[in-house]
C-alpha cells in the first residue's frame, strides 16, 4: 500500500495492485534492496482516502539497531571526517545520522501525511506500508525525469543548506559547485548539447538550497545506464564517489536503508526518479528519522549538527501525535 503526490500536484495516487507493471520502485542507497509497488497508477479521491487506515508495527524490543547518535558522537566523527577530507583534498563528503523520536503515545499517520503534503507542495510526498516496513517522506530533489515522447531528460544539482532567512556563504557555494560539475560531466557522455540554468535558490519549507537545472536529449535505451551513473550524486555521497562511499560505510553507525536512495515512478508519458531525502521509518511507538549534510574542509561541526536538526523538522513538525 502506497499513497503519493507529485510535486506541484495535489492529486493523490496509489497503485492498483492488479497486474505486474512495476509502477513504483524504491531503491536503497547501496542499490542492494528494492521495494516494488506494482499495478496501474490510480487516483484516490479524498473521501476514499479518509476511510483508509494506515498503521505501522511497534519498534522491536531489541533496540540494538535503533540507538541514535548523540551530539558528542556526531561531533567527534565529524572532526575525523574533516581530517579525511583535508588529507585527501576532497571537495565534499556527505555524512548522515539517525534521530529516534519516541516522545508520544499515538501517531496519526494519515493526518501526518496530509500535513506533510500541505507543508511541501513543491515536493514528491509519499507514505507506504508494504507489510514489513512503513516510511514517510517529502523531498524535491529530482534525480531524473525522462519524457517518453520527446526523449528529453532533465536533472538538477541541489546542494548547500541554510534557513530561508540567511544569506549564502562561500562554504555553501563551494559545496554546490562540484555537484554541478559532476552531473555535467556525466551528461556529456550521453549528449553533445546540454542546457544548463543559472544557479538559484530552491525553497523547501523552512530551509533553502542552491540549485542548477540541466536538460539533454538521450536515446531511451540509455536511460538506465544514465541513472546508474548519476546515483549516488555528490549531494548524497560526495566526490569522488567510490572513495566517499567507502568512508560513509566506515563512519556512519548504521546502513542508510532507503534514505538517500531513489524512487522510480513510470507513467504513460514519463519516467521520473526522486531522491529519497527528507524521510523517516515509521513505527507505532517511534519515528526513525534520517538526516545528513555535505561536509567540506570549511565545515563547522556544531553548525553541521544544527543543520541536521533543522532538516529533521521537515517530518517532525508535521507529525500528528498525542
N, C-alpha and C positions, 0 to 999 in steps of 0.2 A: 504494500500500500504506500503510494507516494502522492503528494499534492505539491504543486509548484506554480509559480508565476514568473513569466519572462520579464526582463527589465522594461520599464515604461508600459507595462501591460497589466491591467488589473483582472484579466480573465484567469480563472483558476482551472488548472489542468490536472489530469491524472492519466493513468494508463488502463486500458480496458481489460487486460489480462486474458483476452480471448484468442490470442494467437502467439506465434513465436517471433514476432517482429521485435528486434532489440531497440526499442524507442529511447529508453533512458539507461545509461550505463555510468556507474560511479567507479572511478579508478583510484586506487590508493596512491600515495605519494611515490612509493617504490615500484608501482605497477605490478606488484605481486598478487593483488587482490582486486576482483571486480564484483560489483553488485549490479544485477540486471533487473530492470522493471519492464517487462515485455508487454506488448499489446498496442493497439491503436491509441493515439492521443485523443483524450476525451475531455471535453469541457464540463466542469462541475458547477452548477448554479449554487448560489449562496444558501438557498433553502435546504438543498440536499446536503451541503457541507455542514450545516448546523445540526443535522441529525447524526452525523458521523461521530463515533467515539474513537479518540486517538489516545493510546496508552503506551506505557513502556514498562520494562522489567525493573525490579529493585536492584540496587547496587549489590554485587556479590558480597557475601560475608567476608571472604578472604580479600582484603583490600591491598594486598601486596603490590598490585599493579595500578593502584589508584591513589598513590601518595603524591600530591602535587609538590612542585619545587618551592622551597621557601625563598624569600627575597635574598637572604645571605648566600644560599646555594647558587642562585641565579647570578648574583653579582660576582661571586668567585669564579664561576665558569666563564663569565663574560670577560673577565680580566685575562684568562688563559686564551680565549678565542681571539682577543685583540692582539695578543702576542703572536699567535699563529698568523694572523692577517699581516702584521708588520714584518715578521720574519720571511714570509713568502710573497710579500708585496701584492696582496690580494686586493682587488677593487672592492669586494663585498663578500660577506658570508652571512647567510640567514640562519638565525638561531631562534628556536621556539621553545615554549614551555606549556605546561598544562596548569589549569586552575580548577580546583574542585569546589563547587558551590553546593552546600548542604543545608543552608540556613532557612529551611521551610518545612512545612508538614505535607502540603499538597501543591501540585502544579497543574494548571490547566493548559495543556499543550496546544489545544486548538485555539484558544484565545491568545496564547503567547505567539503563535504563528501569525494570527491576524494582526497583532501589534507590530510584529517584525515587518509585515507587508506594508503597513501604513508608514512606518519609520523610514523604509528604504525603497521608495518607488522606482529608483533607477537601478536596482539590484536584481539578480536572479535569486528568488526566495523559495525555499523548499522545506518540507518536513516529511520524514518517512519512518515507517516501521516495517521491516521485512520479516518479522517473526523472531529474529535473533538480536538485531540492533535497531535503535531508533536515533535519528540525527535530525538537527535543525540547522539552517544556515541562511545567510543573506550576504551576497557579495557581488561586486560589479566588475571584477576583472575578467575580461574575455580572453581566453587562450586562443580562440579562433572562431570565425564564422564564415561558412562556405555557402555561396549561392549556387544551387544546382543548375540554374538556367544560364547565368552569366559567367559562371566559373570564377567569380571574384572571391578572394579570400581576404578577410580583414582580421587584424590583431592589434594589440596595444602593448606598450611598455608602461607599467604602473609601479612607481616606487617613490620612496620618501613619504613620511607621515608626520603631520602636525595637527594640533587643534585648529579648527577653521579660522579662529581669530588671530593666529600667529603668522609671522612672516617667514618666508623660506630663508634658511641659512645655507652656507656653502656645503655643509655636510649633506643635506638632502639633495642639493643639486648634483653633487658629485656621486651620490648614491644612484640617482636615476640615469645618469649618462651611460654607464656601461650596460645597463639593461636595454636601452635603446640600441646601442651598438651591437649587442649580442643578437637581438631579434633581426636587425637589418642585415647582418652578415649571414644569418641562416636564410632569410628570404631571398638573398642574392643567388642562392643555389637553385632556386625554383623559378626565378623570373629576372629578366633584364630591366624591367621597368617597375619601380617601386614608388608609390605615392606615400608621402610622409607629411604629417601635420606639424605645426608648431607645438611646442610643449606648453601645456596649460593646466590649470587647476581642475582636479576631479574631486567633487564633494561627495562624501559618503557619511551621512548622519552628522556626528559631532567632530569628524576628522576630514582631512583633505590629503590628496596625493598629487604628485606630478605625473602627467600623462602625455604620451605621444602616440598617435594613431598611424597605422600602416595599412596599405591596400595593394594587392597584386592580383594577377590572373594566373591560375595554375591548371594543370591537367588534373581531372578528377582522380585519376589513379595514383596521383602523388599526395593526396590529402593525408592518408595515414602516416606516410613517411615524414611529412612536414610536421604533423602534430608530435610525432615521436622525437623529432629533432628539437622542437621548441620546449617540450617538457623534460625536466622542470626548468622553468625560466629563472634567471637571476633574481627575480622578485620573490621566489620562494626557496631558492637554493643558494646561489652565489656564483662567482666566476673565479677560476674555471670550474665547470660543472662537476666533473668526476672527483676532483680533489675536495671540493666543498661537500659533496655527498658523503665522502668518507669521514670527514670531520663532523658532519651532522650526526652520523651514527655513533661517533666516538663521544661527543659531548652531550647530546640530548638524552634525557633519562629514559624515555620510552619511545617506541615506534610512533610515527605520526598518524598511522592508520589512514583514514580518508582525508584528514586535514592536509591541505596544500596539494592534494591530488586534483583530478579534474573530472568534470561531468560532461558526458557527450549526450546530446539530445538531437534526434533526427526527426524532421518533419518532411512533408512532401516538397517543400521549397528549399529548406536549408538543413545544414548540419552545423550545430553550434556546440562550442566547448567552453565551459566556465570553470575557473579556478576556484576550488573549494576552500575559501579562506575564513571568513567570519562564521564559524560553525561550532557546534557543540554536540557531544554524545549525551543522550537523554536517558535518565532513569527515573523511577517513581520517587526516589528519595535523594537524588543528586543530579547535578548538571556538570558534565565534564567538558570544560572549555579548552580550546586550543588557540594560542596566540603566539605571535613571533614578530621579529623585526630584522631589518637589514643592518648588519654590523659592519662598520668601516674602521679604518685606523683612527678616525677622528671621533668615534663614538664615546659618549659619556655613559658608563654603565648604569648610573642611577636614572638618567633620563630615558635610557632604553627600557628599564623596568617600568617607569611611569607610562611609557608608550604602550607597553603590553597591557597594563592595567586599563588604559584608555580604550584599547581595542576590544577588551573583554566586555566592555559596556554595550557593544553592539548587540549582543544577545542578552546579557544580564538585565539591562534596563527595560527590556520588552517582555520579560517573564511575568506571567500572572500567577502569583503564588499566595499561599496562606499559611 
